[in-house]
Amino acid sequence: MGLAFLAILVAVAAAGWLLFRLARAGDDQGGRSMTVMKLVVWLALTAVLFAAKLWPLAFMVLLAAGGVTAIEAWRARAGSPETEEAPPASPPAKRISEEEALSVLGLKPGASLEEIRAAHRKLIAQLHPDRGGTDYLAAKINEARDYLMRRAGAE
């Protein structure tokens, strides 16, 4: 009875300590609270098995708890495809210059609004991502159009 009582006492003390740490940490730690609760359940189950003198089963529960915890820690570090992080944002691009905008759309200085629209329509029809172009090219074409439209509208 002495060893079973000691096992229950250790499990209760460990569970109390884990719950105390969980309460102090608050909700800002997310998944850690679930891990702590799992540890409390594993320890309680092991203590009950020790008290019932089911040593081999208690030992297997401890091994399983360690294995499950190790696998969850590994998966959290490796990241799963469902929780894949977005790529880091690219640094802000410099604003397009008038010369670059004219070059992108193939226009000469002083182009009218209609010439800008026509050049944009022609290029975007050829280089749109849905037609085999890239997002970068489409963004550059749109940026050039927007810049030149603002400049032509301001004049």
C-alpha positions in Angstrom: 0.0 0.0 0.0 2.9 2.4 0.7 4.2 2.5 -2.9 0.7 2.9 -4.4 0.0 5.8 -2.0 3.4 7.4 -2.9 2.5 7.0 -6.7 -0.9 8.7 -6.1 0.7 11.5 -4.0 3.3 12.2 -6.7 0.7 12.2 -9.5 -1.6 14.5 -7.5 1.3 16.9 -6.7 2.4 16.9 -10.4 -1.1 17.5 -11.6 -1.6 20.3 -9.1 1.7 21.9 -10.1 0.8 21.7 -13.8 -2.7 23.1 -13.2 -1.1 26.0 -11.2 1.3 26.8 -14.0 -1.6 26.6 -16.5 -3.6 29.1 -14.4 -0.6 31.5 -14.1 0.1 31.3 -17.9 -3.4 32.5 -18.9 -4.9 32.0 -22.3 -2.1 33.6 -24.2 -0.2 30.3 -24.7 -2.8 28.6 -26.9 -1.9 25.0 -27.5 0.2 24.7 -24.4 -2.9 24.6 -22.2 -4.2 21.5 -24.0 -0.8 19.8 -23.6 -0.8 20.5 -19.9 -4.3 19.1 -19.6 -3.3 15.9 -21.4 -0.3 15.5 -19.1 -2.6 15.8 -16.1 -4.9 13.1 -17.5 -2.0 10.8 -18.3 -0.6 11.2 -14.8 -3.9 10.6 -13.1 -4.5 7.5 -15.2 -1.0 6.2 -14.3 -1.5 6.9 -10.6 -4.8 4.9 -10.7 -3.1 2.0 -12.4 -0.2 2.1 -9.9 -2.7 2.1 -7.1 -4.5 -0.9 -8.6 -1.2 -2.7 -8.7 -1.3 -2.9 -12.5 2.4 -2.1 -12.9 2.9 -3.3 -16.5 -0.1 -1.4 -17.7 0.9 1.7 -15.8 4.4 1.5 -17.4 2.8 1.2 -20.9 0.6 4.2 -20.2 3.7 6.2 -19.3 5.5 5.1 -22.4 2.5 6.0 -24.6 2.2 9.4 -23.0 5.8 10.1 -23.7 5.5 9.0 -27.3 2.3 10.9 -28.0 3.8 14.1 -26.4 7.0 13.7 -28.5 5.0 13.3 -31.7 2.8 16.3 -31.0 5.9 18.4 -30.2 7.6 17.3 -33.4 4.4 18.1 -35.5 4.1 21.5 -33.9 7.7 22.3 -34.8 7.5 20.8 -38.3 4.2 22.5 -39.1 1.4 20.8 -40.9 0.2 21.8 -44.4 -3.1 22.9 -42.9 -1.4 25.5 -40.8 1.3 26.5 -43.2 2.4 30.0 -42.6 2.1 32.7 -45.3 5.3 33.6 -46.9 6.9 36.8 -45.5 5.7 40.0 -47.1 8.1 41.4 -49.7 9.7 44.7 -49.0 7.7 47.7 -50.3 8.5 48.3 -53.9 9.7 51.7 -55.1 7.1 53.8 -56.9 7.2 53.5 -60.7 8.7 56.4 -62.6 7.2 58.1 -65.6 9.9 56.8 -68.0 9.4 53.2 -66.7 5.6 53.4 -67.0 5.8 54.7 -70.6 8.3 52.0 -71.4 6.1 49.2 -69.9 3.1 50.3 -71.9 5.2 51.1 -75.0 4.0 54.7 -75.2 5.6 58.1 -75.8 5.5 61.1 -73.5 2.3 63.0 -73.7 0.1 60.0 -74.4 -3.7 60.6 -74.1 -6.0 58.7 -71.8 -7.4 56.7 -74.7 -3.9 55.7 -75.8 -3.0 54.6 -72.3 -6.2 52.5 -72.0 -5.6 50.9 -75.4 -2.0 50.0 -74.7 -3.0 48.6 -71.3 -5.8 46.5 -72.8 -3.5 45.1 -75.5 -0.7 44.1 -73.0 -2.9 42.8 -70.3 -4.8 40.6 -72.8 -1.4 39.0 -73.7 0.3 38.9 -70.3 -2.6 38.2 -67.9 -1.8 35.4 -65.4 -4.9 33.5 -66.8 -3.3 33.5 -70.2 0.2 32.3 -69.2 1.6 35.6 -68.0 2.8 36.2 -64.4 1.3 38.1 -61.5 4.4 40.4 -61.5 3.9 41.4 -65.2 0.2 42.0 -64.7 0.9 44.1 -61.6 3.6 46.2 -63.4 1.2 46.8 -66.4 -1.6 47.9 -64.0 0.8 50.1 -62.0 2.1 51.7 -65.2 -1.5 52.4 -66.4 -2.6 53.8 -63.0 0.4 56.1 -62.8 0.0 57.4 -66.4 -3.8 57.8 -65.9 -3.2 59.9 -62.8 -0.6 62.0 -64.6 -2.8 62.4 -67.8 -5.9 63.3 -65.7 -3.9 65.9 -63.7 -2.8 67.7 -66.8 
